[in-house]
Amino acid sequence: MILCSIITFSLVSIIDTSNLFPAAKKIKNLLFSWSFLNPGLINLLYHKSSNFEYLDGSYWSLWVEIQFYVLSSLLFFFNRKTFTRNFTSTALVIYTLHRLIQNINTSNIFHLKNKSIFVIYEKIFYSGFNLPEFILLFTIGVLFFDLYNDKRDLKSMGYLILASCLQFIFLNKLQFRIAFLLMLFLFFLFIYFPNVLNTLTWNPISKVGLASYALYLVHAEIGISLVYKYSYCLGRFNFLYPIIISLLLSAFAWLFYQFIEKPLGRKLSFLSNGAV
């Protein structure tokens, strides 16, 4: 994260002469990105005295993951034997309350009069703690993992169907629903008919998978800046430029994984084992 964010900060500061991504050129956003926190939290606390933004727009999902890790860790160590049931139940309650409070400011089907609840909720949870919006996706991941370990787990299958139906209903765009159904289908294939997905074990695809974190951290602002500034060089073939940039960034991510991420991982593992 530290290295890739520095690379993003440096390259965008040089390449982005049209100022498409001013937030990526600010040192305070670079330093704050290392916290993995949502900039909205600081802005909420200090109001107009701070104006932090994500260094890279794609970093928003890191904070959602951190919230998931905290919640799942608490529930796991509370009772690891009933973790799936506890997490799923908690997630369903959180998501239901989330949608109920959201509904106050829209159709308000339950005719709740206190709209101040919605205002407070919006300020705190949309500016800072946004896990409720995405918690069903994490729940679906937990349940798929249970099915991966036990394909005949009917209870997890039932929970999975319930969570998936709820998620599908509240996706507000057709393309999101199609993408969601496609991902569900692929996960089911992976668990019950893995041979169908053998092409995904092709070495170049596997390498991109291994290097996906580095690719995630550098793909957005750098990729768009390069496309915006240099795609004209290919003339009428400029439609190929995004493909070329994607391949180059994937190659960079693989080299980064091979020569930086993996050696560092081995070193950290060695140090942690020594400490234990």
C-alpha positions, -999 to 999 in steps of 0.1 A, spaced: 0 0 0 28 24 10 49 17 -21 20 16 -46 4 48 -33 38 66 -36 40 53 -72 5 66 -79 12 100 -63 45 104 -83 32 93 -117 -1 111 -115 17 143 -105 38 140 -136 13 126 -161 -20 143 -152 -13 177 -168 -51 181 -173 -57 179 -136 -82 150 -138 -71 138 -103 -61 167 -81 -66 147 -49 -39 122 -61 -13 151 -61 -18 161 -25 8 149 1 -18 149 29 -40 124 9 -9 102 3 -1 101 40 -37 96 51 -41 67 26 -17 46 47 -42 46 75 -68 26 53 -95 49 69 -122 67 51 -113 104 47 -149 112 55 -143 102 91 -117 130 95 -138 155 76 -168 146 98 -148 152 130 -131 185 119 -158 198 95 -145 226 74 -110 226 89 -100 195 69 -106 184 34 -91 149 30 -99 128 -1 -89 94 -13 -56 95 -31 -70 70 -55 -108 66 -59 -105 28 -58 -92 29 -23 -127 34 -9 -132 -4 -7 -102 -9 17 -121 8 45 -152 -14 40 -129 -44 43 -114 -31 75 -149 -28 90 -157 -63 80 -125 -76 96 -133 -59 129 -169 -72 130 -161 -107 119 -131 -109 143 -153 -99 173 -180 -125 163 -154 -152 156 -137 -149 190 -170 -145 207 -179 -181 196 -160 -196 167 -182 -227 165 -213 -206 157 -195 -179 137 -214 -184 104 -248 -183 121 -238 -153 143 -223 -133 114 -252 -140 91 -278 -131 116 -260 -99 126 -255 -90 89 -292 -95 82 -302 -73 111 -278 -46 102 -288 -46 65 -325 -46 74 -321 -16 97 -300 1 71 -327 -2 45 -354 8 69 -337 40 79 -329 48 42 -365 43 34 -375 71 58 -362 97 32 -378 80 2 -412 62 -1 -413 58 38 -436 28 35 -438 24 72 -448 61 77 -420 68 102 -422 105 111 -388 112 127 -366 121 97 -339 133 120 -329 97 124 -321 95 87 -301 128 87 -279 116 116 -275 81 100 -266 96 67 -240 119 82 -223 91 103 -226 60 82 -223 74 47 -195 98 56 -177 72 78 -190 37 85 -204 24 53 -202 -14 60 -241 -17 62 -244 -9 25 -221 -38 15 -224 -63 44 -245 -88 25 -218 -92 -1 -194 -102 27 -221 -125 41 -224 -142 8 -186 -147 8 -187 -163 42 -215 -186 32 -197 -196 0 -167 -205 20 -188 -227 42 -202 -245 11 -166 -248 -2 -158 -268 30 -191 -287 30 -210 -288 -2 -240 -304 15 -244 -277 42 -282 -270 36 -283 -244 64 -256 -223 47 -273 -228 14 -306 -215 28 -288 -184 43 -270 -179 10 -303 -179 -10 -319 -154 15 -289 -130 15 -286 -132 -23 -323 -125 -29 -321 -95 -5 -290 -81 -23 -305 -86 -57 -337 -68 -48 -319 -37 -35 -294 -34 -64 -308 -4 -82 -294 -8 -117 -298 -36 -143 -261 -39 -150 -254 -44 -113 -279 -71 -111 -265 -89 -141 -230 -86 -127 -242 -99 -93 -259 -129 -109 -229 -137 -130 -206 -137 -99 -230 -160 -80 -231 -183 -110 -192 -184 -112 -189 -191 -75 -214 -220 -77 -194 -234 -106 -162 -231 -87 -177 -250 -58 -198 -277 -75 -183 -279 -110 -147 -267 -107 -136 -285 -139 -158 -260 -160 -135 -232 -148 -102 -249 -157 -93 -222 -181 -89 -198 -152 -59 -219 -141 -41 -208 -172 -7 -195 -160 -11 -158 -172 -45 -155 -156 -32 -171 -124 -3 -146 -123 -27 -117 -126 -47 -132 -97 -16 -134 -75 -7 -98 -83 -42 -85 -80 -37 -64 -49 -8 -44 -65 -29 -41 -97 -59 -29 -77 -38 -2 -60 -23 13 -92 -48 7 -120 -73 35 -117 -57 70 -116 -25 60 -134 -44 40 -161 -69 67 -168 -43 94 -168 -22 74 -194 -52 67 -216 -63 104 -215 -29 118 -223 -14 94 -248 -42 75 -266 -40 99 -295 -6 84 -304 -23 54 -320 -46 75 -342 -76 55 -355 -64 25 -334 -67 44 -302 -94 20 -290 -66 -4 -284 -48 18 -260 -68 9 -229 -60 -28 -236 -23 -20 -239 -24 0 -207 -42 -28 -189 -16 -53 -201 13 -31 -190 -2 -24 -156 -8 -62 -152 28 -69 -161 39 -42 -136 17 -58 -109 32 -92 -115 68 -79 -113 59 -60 -82 45 -91 -66 74 -113 -77 103 -90 -67 88 -69 -38 56 -82 -24 66 -119 -22 101 -113 -8 88 -89 18 61 -114 27 87 -141 33 108 -117 54 78 -107 75 68 -143 80 103 -152 91 103 -123 116 69 -132 130 78 -169 134 109 -158 151 90 -136 175 66 -165 183 
